Amino acid sequence: MYNNNAQNVGGNTSAPTDITMNGSSSNGVAKHTPTSGGSPQPNVPVEALVERMKVLSQNHDECSEAELSNRFKSVEMQTAEMLAAAPEAAVAVPPIISHYIEDPNFTYQDFARRGAENIPSTFRVQDYSWDDHGYSLVNSLYSDVGTLLDQKFRAAYNLTYFTMGGYRNVDTSKFRRAIWNYIQCIYGIRHDDYDYGEVNQLLDRPLKMFIKTACCFPERITTRDYDSILVELQDSEKVHVNLMIMEARNQAELLYALREIMRYRT
């Protein structure tokens, strides 16, 4: 798929702080060690986020398959219990498009709902992925479109200016992967080789709320929502986060559709 080791998100126009590779910045930032599977406090400062990413990059905890599965389920359940921003008022469907809509009340439903019945099974990327299955199927159906989609996904994921807020030379691959995989978690997709404990360490609750609302109810996003998250990041970096939201969701939707096409053809 995209290069999970590529760097970094966003851009910067102010004088950034140089980040060294020994866990501290040139202005003496203390090293912060996150607790495995823990959840950061709201509005985590960029300097703390940078330190968390470094620690995660340096520490490679070995987790059992069962533990990785439990961490995914925990994040999925937390997401389901997180209410997205409510609509300001009900909006009637314009007559010009009403005849294209079968159910105007159709909307996103959480994949993990405590006590609910008929919950969809987890979509495992190990069993059906864009790289190994979706890409080639799209190209077989519509020549070169798979390549164009793949380039679009890679561009959104790997866009880089090597900065984060006021910092430069920052490896944000951990942060970007947490965002991408969290978005697809919202749609019931699990990356088997990923430790979802990193999601809670790198994405604070306001950012998770914004991501869920932007993914599932984009019409509810307001300027205030945009301004309230990642407040220390440059606008170009926040726009990059929104591009990842759009493309990770698009890829998730394609995976479901393409898997069904493959099943039909076989």
Backbone as CSV, one residue per row, in Angstrom:
resi,resn,N_x,N_y,N_z,CA_x,CA_y,CA_z,C_x,C_y,C_z
1,MET,0.861,-1.177,0.000,0.000,0.000,0.000,0.896,1.226,0.000
2,TYR,0.713,2.091,0.978,1.544,3.265,1.130,2.783,2.892,1.906
3,ASN,3.772,3.740,1.906,5.017,3.463,2.605,4.903,3.881,4.050
4,ASN,4.772,2.927,4.963,4.600,3.236,6.374,5.872,3.779,7.016
5,ASN,6.999,3.705,6.322,8.231,4.233,6.873,8.576,5.607,6.321
6,ALA,7.749,6.094,5.410,8.029,7.403,4.829,7.722,8.487,5.842
7,GLN,8.343,9.657,5.676,8.130,10.778,6.547,7.396,11.843,5.745
8,ASN,6.774,12.769,6.162,6.127,13.220,7.356,4.930,14.048,6.985
9,VAL,4.188,14.586,7.924,2.941,15.258,7.606,3.106,16.767,7.618
10,GLY,2.476,17.405,6.621,2.288,18.840,6.689,3.460,19.710,6.280
11,GLY,3.267,21.018,6.462,4.274,21.988,6.089,4.422,23.060,7.130
12,ASN,5.383,23.986,6.949,5.662,24.980,7.965,6.227,26.232,7.312
13,THR,5.819,27.384,7.825,6.338,28.625,7.277,7.087,29.428,8.330
14,SER,6.949,29.063,9.634,7.660,29.777,10.683,8.995,29.105,10.947
15,ALA,9.811,29.708,11.811,11.111,29.129,12.127,10.926,27.912,13.014
16,PRO,11.182,26.700,12.512,10.913,25.501,13.293,12.052,25.155,14.232
17,THR,11.734,24.335,15.248,12.729,23.825,16.179,13.295,22.544,15.612
18,ASP,14.627,22.428,15.634,15.254,21.218,15.110,15.168,20.115,16.144
19,ILE,14.752,18.920,15.698,14.628,17.769,16.584,15.810,16.849,16.373
20,THR,16.544,16.536,17.446,17.651,15.603,17.344,17.138,14.188,17.492
21,MET,17.981,13.195,17.274,17.550,11.810,17.259,17.740,11.104,18.594
22,ASN,18.147,11.807,19.661,18.386,11.147,20.934,17.234,11.323,21.916
23,GLY,16.079,11.759,21.424,14.907,11.863,22.288,14.740,13.225,22.907
24,SER,15.499,14.248,22.500,15.309,15.592,23.035,15.476,16.577,21.908
25,SER,14.894,17.760,22.069,15.005,18.787,21.045,16.066,19.787,21.443
26,SER,16.376,20.700,20.529,17.421,21.677,20.786,17.041,22.650,21.892
27,ASN,15.736,22.701,22.274,15.340,23.596,23.356,15.128,22.836,24.661
28,GLY,15.673,21.603,24.740,15.692,20.893,26.011,14.399,20.229,26.392
29,VAL,13.643,19.713,25.437,12.397,19.028,25.751,12.698,17.740,26.494
30,ALA,12.022,17.498,27.588,12.231,16.269,28.357,11.585,15.110,27.645
31,LYS,12.178,13.949,27.805,11.663,12.750,27.159,10.408,12.280,27.861
32,HIS,9.385,11.916,27.068,8.118,11.432,27.628,7.917,9.992,27.204
33,THR,7.683,9.133,28.160,7.471,7.723,27.853,6.005,7.388,28.010
34,PRO,5.309,7.049,26.925,3.899,6.706,27.022,3.719,5.331,27.628
35,THR,2.577,5.141,28.267,2.234,3.837,28.801,1.563,3.022,27.721
36,SER,1.978,1.770,27.566,1.431,0.927,26.507,-0.071,0.837,26.624
37,GLY,-0.762,1.201,25.510,-2.211,1.110,25.487,-2.909,2.247,26.193
38,GLY,-2.143,3.216,26.763,-2.755,4.293,27.517,-3.342,5.351,26.618
39,SER,-4.134,6.234,27.204,-4.791,7.280,26.432,-4.254,8.637,26.840
40,PRO,-3.782,9.463,25.893,-3.279,10.779,26.235,-4.394,11.715,26.646
41,GLN,-4.017,12.741,27.384,-4.984,13.750,27.800,-5.371,14.595,26.600
42,PRO,-6.534,15.257,26.649,-6.960,16.094,25.527,-5.944,17.176,25.205
43,ASN,-5.871,17.538,23.929,-5.014,18.613,23.451,-3.552,18.399,23.826
44,VAL,-3.014,17.271,23.433,-1.614,16.957,23.701,-0.726,17.945,22.958
45,PRO,0.226,18.599,23.648,1.125,19.536,22.968,1.960,18.820,21.921
46,VAL,2.367,19.565,20.896,3.140,18.975,19.829,4.455,18.414,20.355
47,GLU,5.103,19.118,21.286,6.390,18.637,21.769,6.248,17.285,22.473
48,ALA,5.148,17.095,23.215,4.909,15.801,23.858,4.601,14.735,22.817
49,LEU,3.854,15.113,21.777,3.523,14.170,20.714,4.779,13.724,19.967
50,VAL,5.673,14.663,19.713,6.934,14.333,19.050,7.726,13.337,19.878
51,GLU,7.784,13.551,21.190,8.518,12.641,22.058,7.878,11.255,22.085
52,ARG,6.570,11.200,22.082,5.878,9.908,22.082,6.187,9.133,20.820
53,MET,6.204,9.828,19.695,6.515,9.151,18.435,7.930,8.593,18.451
54,LYS,8.870,9.339,19.023,10.248,8.864,19.095,10.354,7.616,19.961
55,VAL,9.692,7.649,21.100,9.752,6.511,22.008,9.153,5.273,21.347
56,LEU,8.033,5.446,20.671,7.398,4.323,19.997,8.285,3.774,18.880
57,SER,9.016,4.653,18.206,9.899,4.214,17.130,11.095,3.442,17.670
58,GLN,11.519,3.793,18.884,12.692,3.157,19.471,12.353,1.873,20.220
59,ASN,11.131,1.802,20.750,10.715,0.627,21.521,9.805,-0.245,20.667
60,HIS,10.135,-1.478,20.539,9.340,-2.404,19.738,8.837,-3.521,20.649
61,ASP,7.704,-3.292,21.284,7.127,-4.281,22.181,6.549,-5.440,21.379
62,GLU,6.870,-6.638,21.797,6.325,-7.833,21.166,4.995,-8.181,21.816
63,CYS,3.933,-8.181,21.036,2.604,-8.495,21.556,2.095,-9.771,20.894
64,SER,1.365,-10.553,21.659,0.765,-11.754,21.096,-0.362,-11.370,20.149
65,GLU,-0.752,-12.309,19.315,-1.853,-12.061,18.392,-3.137,-11.737,19.149
66,ALA,-3.334,-12.423,20.283,-4.530,-12.171,21.095,-4.516,-10.766,21.672
67,GLU,-3.342,-10.308,22.121,-3.235,-8.972,22.688,-3.471,-7.906,21.622
68,LEU,-2.926,-8.111,20.428,-3.160,-7.163,19.339,-4.643,-7.090,18.990
69,SER,-5.305,-8.246,18.984,-6.735,-8.291,18.697,-7.525,-7.556,19.773
70,ASN,-7.155,-7.751,21.035,-7.853,-7.085,22.138,-7.685,-5.575,22.080
71,ARG,-6.505,-5.119,21.678,-6.266,-3.680,21.588,-7.093,-3.069,20.456
72,PHE,-7.223,-3.797,19.361,-8.091,-3.319,18.275,-9.538,-3.217,18.755
73,LYS,-10.019,-4.258,19.425,-11.401,-4.260,19.904,-11.635,-3.140,20.905
74,SER,-10.635,-2.854,21.729,-10.762,-1.773,22.702,-10.926,-0.423,22.016
75,VAL,-10.083,-0.165,21.004,-10.179,1.101,20.268,-11.501,1.174,19.522
76,GLU,-11.923,0.053,18.947,-13.180,0.018,18.199,-14.357,0.320,19.112
77,MET,-14.348,-0.240,20.325,-15.441,0.007,21.258,-15.419,1.442,21.763
78,GLN,-14.228,1.973,22.037,-14.122,3.374,22.448,-14.693,4.295,21.378
79,THR,-14.417,3.968,20.125,-14.918,4.771,19.012,-16.441,4.723,18.940
80,ALA,-17.000,3.536,19.157,-18.455,3.383,19.104,-19.140,4.172,20.207
81,GLU,-18.477,4.300,21.348,-19.064,5.013,22.482,-18.815,6.511,22.407
82,MET,-18.077,6.939,21.403,-17.787,8.355,21.211,-18.827,8.952,20.272
83,LEU,-19.647,9.831,20.772,-20.703,10.418,19.965,-20.135,11.495,19.052
84,ALA,-20.445,11.392,17.789,-20.015,12.415,16.833,-20.839,13.681,17.050
85,ALA,-20.347,14.783,16.501,-21.061,16.057,16.632,-22.476,15.934,16.082
86,ALA,-23.432,16.420,16.846,-24.833,16.322,16.441,-25.157,17.352,15.364
87,PRO,-26.076,17.027,14.457,-26.464,18.002,13.435,-27.186,19.169,14.076
88,GLU,-26.989,20.357,13.513,-27.638,21.537,14.076,-29.146,21.488,13.880
89,ALA,-29.591,20.999,12.753,-31.022,20.891,12.486,-31.229,19.929,11.332
90,ALA,-32.388,19.309,11.333,-32.707,18.384,10.241,-32.874,19.169,8.943
91,VAL,-32.286,18.639,7.879,-32.353,19.305,6.578,-33.114,18.408,5.617
92,ALA,-34.145,18.960,5.000,-34.936,18.185,4.048,-34.129,17.919,2.782
93,VAL,-34.350,16.748,2.208,-33.657,16.395,0.974,-34.241,17.218,-0.170
94,PRO,-33.410,17.940,-0.926,-33.908,18.747,-2.036,-34.644,17.869,-3.051
95,PRO,-35.768,18.314,-3.558,-36.544,17.509,-4.528,-35.735,17.073,-5.738
96,ILE,-34.772,17.899,-6.155,-34.020,17.582,-7.364,-33.200,16.302,-7.223
97,ILE,-32.881,15.910,-5.980,-32.094,14.682,-5.796,-32.852,13.611,-5.014
98,SER,-34.059,13.925,-4.565,-34.799,12.983,-3.719,-35.087,11.655,-4.427
99,HIS,-35.297,11.690,-5.754,-35.620,10.453,-6.457,-34.403,9.561,-6.651
100,TYR,-33.210,10.047,-6.258,-32.013,9.215,-6.292,-31.755,8.542,-4.934
101,ILE,-32.535,8.900,-3.935,-32.299,8.420,-2.570,-33.393,7.459,-2.155
102,GLU,-33.004,6.241,-1.853,-33.974,5.224,-1.449,-34.396,5.394,0.000
103,ASP,-33.427,5.700,0.878,-33.707,5.857,2.308,-33.008,7.114,2.811
104,PRO,-33.723,8.228,2.940,-33.097,9.484,3.375,-32.568,9.429,4.792
105,ASN,-33.008,8.436,5.575,-32.556,8.310,6.960,-31.341,7.392,7.101
106,PHE,-30.885,6.859,5.976,-29.720,5.980,6.019,-28.497,6.765,6.467
107,THR,-27.761,6.217,7.429,-26.587,6.913,7.945,-25.595,5.907,8.497
108,TYR,-24.437,6.391,8.872,-23.399,5.530,9.425,-23.846,4.920,10.743
109,GLN,-23.523,3.652,10.956,-23.738,2.978,12.233,-22.419,2.382,12.682
110,ASP,-22.138,2.488,13.963,-20.877,1.978,14.492,-20.789,0.468,14.300
111,PHE,-19.592,0.003,13.979,-19.386,-1.425,13.762,-19.382,-2.182,15.085
112,ALA,-18.936,-1.549,16.156,-18.948,-2.182,17.473,-19.993,-1.475,18.324
113,ARG,-21.069,-2.179,18.641,-22.147,-1.605,19.450,-22.415,-2.544,20.613
114,ARG,-22.163,-2.073,21.818,-22.296,-2.904,22.998,-23.720,-3.444,23.128
115,GLY,-23.842,-4.758,23.185,-25.141,-5.388,23.379,-25.970,-5.519,22.120
116,ALA,-25.453,-5.023,20.983,-26.225,-5.071,19.736,-26.117,-6.450,19.096
117,GLU,-27.114,-6.782,18.283,-27.106,-8.043,17.563,-26.700,-7.811,16.106
118,ASN,-26.311,-8.897,15.452,-25.946,-8.845,14.028,-24.834,-7.838,13.737
119,ILE,-23.826,-7.805,14.614,-22.684,-6.922,14.402,-21.803,-7.502,13.299
120,PRO,-21.440,-6.707,12.301,-20.601,-7.236,11.215,-19.267,-7.750,11.747
121,SER,-18.756,-8.806,11.133,-17.451,-9.325,11.540,-16.360,-8.362,11.087
122,THR,-15.248,-8.406,11.804,-14.130,-7.530,11.483,-13.567,-7.849,10.101
123,PHE,-13.327,-6.815,9.327,-12.699,-6.942,8.011,-11.189,-6.953,8.254
124,ARG,-10.542,-8.075,7.967,-9.111,-8.207,8.218,-8.321,-7.959,6.935
125,VAL,-7.429,-6.980,6.984,-6.605,-6.662,5.822,-5.722,-7.843,5.446
126,GLN,-5.414,-8.687,6.419,-4.640,-9.896,6.137,-5.351,-10.785,5.113
127,ASP,-6.693,-10.768,5.129,-7.471,-11.614,4.224,-7.789,-10.940,2.893
128,TYR,-7.938,-9.615,2.923,-8.227,-8.889,1.679,-7.669,-7.477,1.811
129,SER,-6.662,-7.166,1.026,-6.008,-5.862,1.111,-6.025,-5.163,-0.235
130,TRP,-5.770,-3.871,-0.197,-5.677,-3.104,-1.429,-4.487,-3.567,-2.255
131,ASP,-3.332,-3.730,-1.611,-2.120,-4.112,-2.326,-2.250,-5.456,-3.025
132,ASP,-2.719,-6.443,-2.299,-2.695,-7.818,-2.805,-3.922,-8.200,-3.625
133,HIS,-5.025,-7.481,-3.441,-6.258,-7.901,-4.104,-6.979,-6.765,-4.833
134,GLY,-7.279,-5.691,-4.095,-8.089,-4.616,-4.670,-7.462,-3.936,-5.866
135,TYR,-6.169,-3.641,-5.764,-5.463,-2.933,-6.839,-5.584,-3.674,-8.170
136,SER,-5.258,-4.944,-8.165,-5.285,-5.716,-9.413,-6.705,-5.913,-9.924
137,LEU,-7.678,-6.066,-9.009,-9.059,-6.241,-9.445,-9.582,-4.993,-10.141
138,VAL,-9.292,-3.819,-9.588,-9.728,-2.573,-10.225,-9.106,-2.442,-11.610
139,ASN,-7.830,-2.739,-11.737,-7.172,-2.644,-13.045,-7.751,-3.624,-14.057
140,SER,-8.195,-4.788,-13.573,-8.791,-5.761,-14.492,-10.170,-5.316,-14.962
141,LEU,-10.851,-4.522,-14.115,-12.183,-4.041,-14.464,-12.132,-2.757,-15.284
142,TYR,-11.140,-1.923,-14.993,-11.059,-0.611,-15.632,-9.579,-0.262,-15.749
143,SER,-9.031,-0.463,-16.895,-7.590,-0.347,-17.122,-7.011,0.963,-16.586
144,ASP,-5.924,0.840,-15.823,-5.134,1.950,-15.279,-5.792,2.683,-14.112
145,VAL,-7.062,2.448,-13.838,-7.718,3.158,-12.737,-7.138,2.712,-11.394
146,GLY,-6.807,1.418,-11.289,-6.188,0.934,-10.060,-4.886,1.658,-9.779
147,THR,-4.092,1.882,-10.826,-2.820,2.600,-10.673,-3.054,4.034,-10.231
148,LEU,-4.036,4.689,-10.816,-4.335,6.073,-10.453,-4.821,6.169,-9.010
149,LEU,-5.678,5.241,-8.603,-6.143,5.229,-7.220,-4.985,4.983,-6.261
150,ASP,-4.116,4.046,-6.618,-2.972,3.728,-5.768,-2.070,4.947,-5.599
151,GLN,-1.839,5.672,-6.676,-1.023,6.883,-6.595,-1.681,7.926,-5.704
152,LYS,-3.005,8.008,-5.785,-3.746,8.967,-4.951,-3.616,8.620,-3.468
153,PHE,-3.770,7.341,-3.132,-3.635,6.916,-1.741,-2.227,7.186,-1.218
154,ARG,-1.226,6.849,-2.039,0.161,7.041,-1.622,0.480,8.526,-1.433
155,ALA,-0.028,9.364,-2.332,0.243,10.799,-2.234,-0.333,11.376,-0.952
156,ALA,-1.551,10.991,-0.609,-2.196,11.503,0.601,-1.470,11.032,1.847
157,TYR,-1.017,9.785,1.828,-0.365,9.235,3.017,1.057,9.769,3.193
158,ASN,1.807,9.880,2.104,3.237,10.180,2.190,3.587,11.647,2.006
159,LEU,2.600,12.507,1.809,2.871,13.941,1.645,3.766,14.425,2.788
160,THR,4.872,15.102,2.473,5.845,15.409,3.520,6.600,16.710,3.289
161,TYR,6.733,17.470,4.376,7.648,18.605,4.427,8.636,18.433,5.581
162,PHE,8.617,17.267,6.219,9.529,16.961,7.322,9.349,17.917,8.509
163,THR,8.146,18.391,8.736,7.886,19.289,9.860,6.604,18.883,10.572
164,MET,6.490,19.376,11.808,5.256,19.200,12.566,5.122,20.391,13.493
165,GLY,4.154,21.259,13.200,4.039,22.485,13.965,5.313,23.294,13.822
166,GLY,5.933,23.656,14.956,7.172,24.425,14.936,8.421,23.583,14.912
167,TYR,8.298,22.303,14.650,9.452,21.398,14.664,9.782,20.925,13.255
168,ARG,11.054,20.646,13.027,11.477,20.107,11.736,12.286,18.831,11.960
169,ASN,12.554,18.138,10.882,13.267,16.858,10.936,12.548,15.874,11.857
170,VAL,11.237,15.850,11.740,10.415,14.980,12.578,9.918,13.795,11.752
171,ASP,10.113,12.606,12.272,9.560,11.414,11.633,8.141,11.213,12.149
172,THR,7.157,11.566,11.354,5.759,11.452,11.786,5.076,10.210,11.233
173,SER,5.854,9.232,10.782,5.249,8.036,10.198,4.330,7.337,11.197
174,LYS,4.700,7.332,12.484,3.856,6.708,13.502,2.525,7.442,13.625
175,PHE,2.570,8.766,13.599,1.363,9.584,13.724,0.455,9.386,12.523
176,ARG,1.033,9.376,11.344,0.236,9.207,10.120,-0.376,7.817,10.047
177,ARG,0.396,6.822,10.448,-0.147,5.467,10.409,-1.273,5.312,11.433
178,ALA,-1.130,5.953,12.606,-2.186,5.892,13.617,-3.472,6.517,13.085
179,ILE,-3.361,7.646,12.389,-4.536,8.304,11.821,-5.188,7.418,10.759
180,TRP,-4.375,6.923,9.827,-4.902,6.107,8.724,-5.600,4.850,9.249
181,ASN,-4.938,4.150,10.163,-5.508,2.901,10.676,-6.702,3.148,11.587
182,TYR,-6.720,4.288,12.288,-7.881,4.625,13.106,-9.098,4.899,12.225
183,ILE,-8.890,5.598,11.128,-9.989,5.869,10.196,-10.588,4.554,9.698
184,GLN,-9.728,3.621,9.319,-10.246,2.356,8.811,-10.823,1.491,9.926
185,CYS,-10.341,1.675,11.157,-10.961,1.009,12.308,-12.403,1.455,12.474
186,ILE,-12.672,2.728,12.226,-14.033,3.258,12.310,-14.955,2.493,11.365
187,TYR,-14.388,2.005,10.255,-15.160,1.245,9.276,-14.984,-0.263,9.436
188,GLY,-14.547,-0.691,10.620,-14.489,-2.116,10.927,-13.342,-2.864,10.302
189,ILE,-12.300,-2.148,9.850,-11.164,-2.774,9.184,-9.975,-2.838,10.131
190,ARG,-9.401,-4.022,10.248,-8.257,-4.221,11.136,-7.006,-4.595,10.355
191,HIS,-5.909,-3.894,10.632,-4.593,-4.249,10.123,-3.942,-5.159,11.156
192,ASP,-3.813,-6.435,10.829,-3.418,-7.443,11.804,-2.049,-7.213,12.418
193,ASP,-1.134,-6.607,11.664,0.225,-6.418,12.159,0.404,-5.112,12.919
194,TYR,-0.672,-4.379,13.159,-0.563,-3.063,13.795,-0.990,-3.122,15.252
195,ASP,-0.246,-2.429,16.114,-0.577,-2.332,17.534,-1.487,-1.122,17.738
196,TYR,-2.771,-1.364,17.940,-3.730,-0.266,18.078,-3.593,0.470,19.410
197,GLY,-2.710,-0.031,20.295,-2.392,0.750,21.484,-1.748,2.072,21.121
198,GLU,-1.091,2.129,19.953,-0.465,3.376,19.514,-1.494,4.451,19.187
199,VAL,-2.683,4.039,18.798,-3.731,5.011,18.488,-4.045,5.852,19.724
200,ASN,-4.204,5.186,20.874,-4.529,5.916,22.100,-3.360,6.731,22.623
201,GLN,-2.164,6.363,22.235,-1.006,7.127,22.679,-0.767,8.375,21.834
202,LEU,-1.176,8.338,20.577,-0.850,9.429,19.659,-2.040,10.304,19.278
203,LEU,-3.253,9.793,19.380,-4.432,10.571,18.997,-5.251,10.876,20.237
204,ASP,-5.382,12.161,20.569,-6.177,12.515,21.744,-7.666,12.474,21.406
205,ARG,-8.486,12.565,22.423,-9.931,12.413,22.234,-10.525,13.457,21.287
206,PRO,-10.167,14.754,21.411,-10.731,15.733,20.459,-10.394,15.402,19.004
207,LEU,-9.172,14.918,18.758,-8.798,14.572,17.386,-9.583,13.356,16.916
208,LYS,-9.752,12.370,17.783,-10.560,11.199,17.419,-11.994,11.618,17.091
209,MET,-12.542,12.513,17.896,-13.906,12.987,17.662,-14.012,13.690,16.310
210,PHE,-13.011,14.518,16.001,-13.004,15.220,14.719,-12.922,14.228,13.573
211,ILE,-12.021,13.241,13.696,-11.853,12.249,12.631,-13.147,11.477,12.406
212,LYS,-13.793,11.061,13.488,-15.028,10.291,13.333,-16.122,11.127,12.674
213,THR,-16.247,12.373,13.097,-17.270,13.237,12.510,-16.974,13.506,11.037
214,ALA,-15.706,13.789,10.723,-15.337,14.071,9.335,-15.540,12.848,8.445
215,CYS,-15.284,11.662,8.992,-15.458,10.427,8.215,-16.929,10.095,7.996
216,CYS,-17.695,10.157,9.061,-19.047,9.606,9.049,-20.127,10.651,8.829
217,PHE,-19.890,11.877,9.264,-20.882,12.949,9.131,-20.186,14.241,8.707
218,PRO,-19.537,14.256,7.535,-18.739,15.428,7.136,-19.534,16.717,7.055
219,GLU,-20.841,16.608,6.822,-21.667,17.812,6.728,-21.806,18.527,8.068
220,ARG,-21.420,17.860,9.154,-21.537,18.456,10.492,-20.272,19.200,10.925
221,ILE,-19.193,19.082,10.168,-17.944,19.734,10.544,-18.078,21.244,10.376
222,THR,-17.620,21.969,11.379,-17.664,23.429,11.344,-16.246,23.995,11.437
223,THR,-16.133,25.277,11.185,-14.835,25.938,11.329,-14.334,25.829,12.758
224,ARG,-15.246,25.898,13.696,-14.853,25.773,15.107,-14.244,24.405,15.387
225,ASP,-14.818,23.358,14.793,-14.260,22.005,14.956,-12.833,21.961,14.417
226,TYR,-12.654,22.522,13.235,-11.332,22.536,12.601,-10.317,23.282,13.460
227,ASP,-10.731,24.424,14.005,-9.812,25.260,14.798,-9.470,24.637,16.149
228,SER,-10.327,23.749,16.641,-10.153,23.242,18.007,-9.206,22.051,18.107
229,ILE,-8.805,21.472,16.973,-7.924,20.301,17.024,-6.552,20.650,16.440
230,LEU,-5.535,19.973,16.975,-4.163,20.145,16.484,-3.803,21.628,16.387
231,VAL,-4.058,22.338,17.461,-3.979,23.804,17.426,-2.571,24.321,17.145
232,GLU,-1.543,23.539,17.431,-0.170,23.991,17.202,0.328,23.687,15.790
233,LEU,-0.444,22.935,15.024,-0.014,22.583,13.675,-0.330,23.692,12.692
234,GLN,0.452,23.748,11.622,0.189,24.679,10.539,-1.086,24.254,9.803
235,ASP,-1.716,25.203,9.129,-2.926,24.866,8.377,-2.646,23.805,7.319
236,SER,-1.478,23.873,6.684,-1.152,22.886,5.656,-1.092,21.485,6.250
237,GLU,-0.630,21.366,7.491,-0.560,20.070,8.155,-1.951,19.565,8.518
238,LYS,-2.805,20.462,8.947,-4.178,20.071,9.276,-4.952,19.688,8.014
239,VAL,-4.679,20.365,6.921,-5.291,19.993,5.646,-4.821,18.594,5.245
240,HIS,-3.551,18.302,5.497,-3.042,16.960,5.186,-3.791,15.900,5.983
241,VAL,-4.058,16.161,7.253,-4.841,15.223,8.070,-6.210,15.000,7.421
242,ASN,-6.825,16.067,6.942,-8.136,15.934,6.302,-8.050,15.163,4.983
243,LEU,-6.952,15.318,4.254,-6.758,14.530,3.038,-6.645,13.044,3.371
244,MET,-5.948,12.728,4.452,-5.844,11.326,4.859,-7.197,10.776,5.270
245,ILE,-8.001,11.598,5.954,-9.351,11.168,6.320,-10.139,10.791,5.073
246,MET,-10.077,11.642,4.073,-10.831,11.414,2.835,-10.343,10.165,2.107
247,GLU,-9.024,9.995,1.990,-8.485,8.891,1.199,-8.548,7.558,1.948
248,ALA,-8.323,7.558,3.256,-8.425,6.307,4.016,-9.860,5.807,4.020
249,ARG,-10.814,6.728,4.102,-12.224,6.335,4.019,-12.536,5.782,2.628
250,ASN,-12.056,6.462,1.596,-12.288,6.010,0.230,-11.736,4.594,0.025
251,GLN,-10.536,4.351,0.534,-9.945,3.029,0.398,-10.744,1.982,1.171
252,ALA,-11.225,2.328,2.359,-12.032,1.396,3.154,-13.303,1.007,2.400
253,GLU,-13.970,2.000,1.813,-15.193,1.719,1.068,-14.915,0.828,-0.140
254,LEU,-13.809,1.102,-0.823,-13.443,0.291,-1.986,-13.141,-1.150,-1.589
255,LEU,-12.486,-1.337,-0.449,-12.155,-2.692,-0.013,-13.413,-3.531,0.183
256,TYR,-14.429,-2.945,0.804,-15.686,-3.682,0.997,-16.332,-4.012,-0.350
257,ALA,-16.397,-3.029,-1.231,-17.047,-3.236,-2.529,-16.284,-4.245,-3.380
258,LEU,-14.966,-4.112,-3.422,-14.159,-4.988,-4.259,-14.147,-6.426,-3.731
259,ARG,-14.189,-6.582,-2.421,-14.254,-7.941,-1.874,-15.528,-8.643,-2.308
260,GLU,-16.640,-7.910,-2.331,-17.901,-8.520,-2.763,-17.877,-8.850,-4.255
261,ILE,-17.253,-7.982,-5.050,-17.121,-8.275,-6.484,-16.292,-9.536,-6.688
262,MET,-15.199,-9.656,-5.932,-14.357,-10.845,-6.039,-15.142,-12.109,-5.668
263,ARG,-15.930,-12.041,-4.600,-16.734,-13.199,-4.187,-17.755,-13.564,-5.249
264,TYR,-18.333,-12.551,-5.861,-19.326,-12.804,-6.910,-18.685,-13.499,-8.110
265,ARG,-17.484,-13.070,-8.462,-16.807,-13.614,-9.648,-16.250,-15.019,-9.416
266,THR,-16.082,-15.381,-8.143,-15.535,-16.710,-7.867,-16.633,-17.663,-7.403
